[in-house]
């Protein structure tokens, strides 16, 4: 596994992982996937505000789509119930 921070990359073993995490290094497995993030990471405030706004927009869109889906499911259920009612009357 590797410990990465900026332009520093160290090959480490599992016994050293905690030390490097506490020192702010990201820990990568042998395939290059991050398995642990280093301590003390921060996000610039501008990025935070932008992501917060995007999240709020997506939540509104999601709520609208859920409402639309519910209406479509209700309409489909009514349509199915209407066909079942016609079939029952025809069978009498």
QUIGILIN-V883462 format. One record per helix or strand of 2 or more residues. SS is the DSSP state (@ for helix, = for strand). FROM is the first residue (numbers start at 1). LEN is the number of residues. If there is no record, write none. Layout:
BEGIN
ss & from & len
SS & FROM & LEN
SS & FROM & LEN
END
This chain:
BEGIN
ss & from & len
= & 2 & 4
= & 8 & 4
@ & 14 & 9
= & 26 & 3
= & 34 & 3
@ & 45 & 47
END
